[in-house]
Amino acid sequence: MEPKIKIQDFSYNLPDERIAKYPLAERDLSKLLVFKDDTIREDKFTNLSSVLPEGSLMVFNNTKVVPARLFFKKHSGAVIEIFCLEPVEPNDYALSFSRTDSCSWNVVIGNAKKWKEGDISFICDSTDTAAHELDLRAELIYKGDNNGSVVKFKWKTGISFSEVLDICGRIPIPPYLKRDTEELDLERYQTLYARIKGSVAAPTAGLHFTDKVFKDIDNKGIKRDNVCLHVGAGTFVPVKSEYIADHKMHTEPFSVSLEFLESLYNIKPGQKVISVGTTSTRCLESLYFLGVQCIKKGKPSAVSQWEPYECEYKYTLKESIGALVGYMKGEGLDTFTARTAIIIVPSYTFRVVDVLVTNFHQPQSTLLLLISAFVGGEKWREIYDFALENGFRFLSYGDSSVLFRAK
């Protein structure tokens, strides 16, 4: 049953000066808020390993942000911004990025009223020889509302679309930073472990990690592994409805390896799963329901927004993940890809994640609801009050926290 939750109850005052417009000079120099056993204290991110349970499984999202913002010009001179969201033809990320002449994407169009049909040309800097040679053009295939438009890109020289974006695109930093993308964002708005291209927003909980922090984690006997969930622009969409039940959650694609699922299946009693970021958390928790689908229907499909709340699930995590592993082996799959629209709000029962590393999120956001569900009751407010009172920096380039799930 869909929870009856008023989004207004998850509001707090976030002054603009508390939003981190730029990253710190060093990734791991951020503050670290620690919430454990109902107490809150301040630490440093460089000390993260000392806070984490030995022998845990720590899971990262290794998606990579693509330079998804492109600027074109009509013959009339009107500038059109195209923000790439996800591939349409071909609809597989890897296949689309490897195309060498054309591909179609679902996009958001800026200044859309000025573009009704036809081709438009990419705006080239006069000294940018590579971009000139590409002769990149965009054709409007379908014009819809909000995120519903489809554009076909065409270019010359035979290079891949991935390389086209690297030459012509800009990294889409969050709109609440209220500034243009700068040179430093090319490096700092990516995690050190980003590998698989596809996101239009960074899994920002991972931006704090450095080689030194990784070494400390390894030395503590914590196993590191990866999932990949491509973060969509929907992560920035505000909740506009009065009740969260009326909010439509965005859908995102993710993939996991058979090897990772077997590690999850073999988790020992008392061993903790640490999720780095809300995107990793949404992916990990979705795995449980995909496994339940395998038990009930013989195969997984996708996880819908309110699926976790439809009934009382009795299956254990081992039973569920075991069914998903069995399905993959039966199909001869080394990697499993699915889509999830899961929304995690108070009353949700966590099946996988025990500890969450995450930044501080916007008021009245679905991410804040996830935090509330994780720490229990009104504890989220105590945590955020502490952060505000003690000079923590907020949002994507802000400080970090490590939260232990409410018992």
C-alpha positions, 0 to 999 in steps of 0.5 A: 500500500502506498504510504500517505506521506506529506512532502512538506514534513520533509522540509528544512531551511537550507541557506544558499551559502551552505550549498557547496558551489565548488569542491574542496582542494582535496577530495578526502578533506571533507567533514564526516558526520557519523550517525551510529547507535542513536548518537551523532558526532563529527569526524573527518572523511580521511578517518572513514575506515575507522568508523566502518565494521571490519569484514564488510562488503562495500559497494560503489556505483562505477557509472561515469558522467558523460558530457551530455550538454550540447549547444546548437544554432539555428539558421536564425541564430537562435541557440538551442541546448540539447541535454542527452538523457538516454539512448533510443536508437540503438537503445543500449548505452554501449552500442549508442556510444560506439556508433560512428555516424548517427544515433538517436537520444531521448533529450531535454531541449532548452529554448524548445519553442524556437525549434519546431523541425529540421536540422540544426548545427553544433556551435563550434569555437573558431579554433576548434578544428576537431569540432569543425571537421565533425560537422555535428548536426541534430535533427528533431525526430519527436518533440514532447513535453519535459523529457519526452523529445527525441533527437537524431545526431549525425556527424562525419569523420567516423569517430564514435559518439562517445568521442563526439561528446568528449569533443563537443559536450559539457559536463552537466553539473547540478542546476542548483550550483547556479554556475556554468561548467568549469575546467575543474568540473571535468575531473572533480565531478567524476569519482576516481573509480568511474568506469562505465559511461552513461550518467548525466549526474555523478553519484556524489557520495563517491567524490570524497574517496581517494587512493589513501582512503581506499588503502585504509579500507582494504587494510581493514579487511573490507571487500570492495565491489561495484554495481552500475546504475546510470544516474538520470536527470530525474534525480534533480526533479523536485517533488511537486505533489502534496503527497509523495504517493502522487509523485512519479519516480524516474526510472534508471538502468543498472547492471550487476555481475554474477560474481557480485551477486554471488558475493551478496548471496554468500554474506555471512550472518552479522556481516554488513553491507555498506552502500556508497550513495543513494544510487547504489542503495536503490540498485542494491535494494532493487535486487531483492525484488528482482529475486522475488520476481524470479521466485514467483514468475521464473524471471525478473523484469523491472522494479516498479515504484511502489512494488516494495509496498504492495505486500508483505514479503517473507523471502529472505535475502539469501532466497531472493538473491539465490533465485536471481543467481540461479536465473543468470546461470540458467541463461548463461549470463555473466552480467544482468541488466534491469531498470528500477523506479524504486522509491524508498520512503518511511515504512520501507523495509531494508533488505540489503543495506546496513550502512550508508555513506552519503552527502546531504540532500535537498529539502523535500527531495526523494533522497531525503525521504530515503535518508529518513527511512534509513535512520528511522523516525525524525532522526533525519532532522536531528542529523541535518540540524547537527550538520547545519549547526556545525558548518557542514557543506551541503549537496553534490560538492558538500561534506559527507556522512556515514549512517548506520541503519536504525535497528 
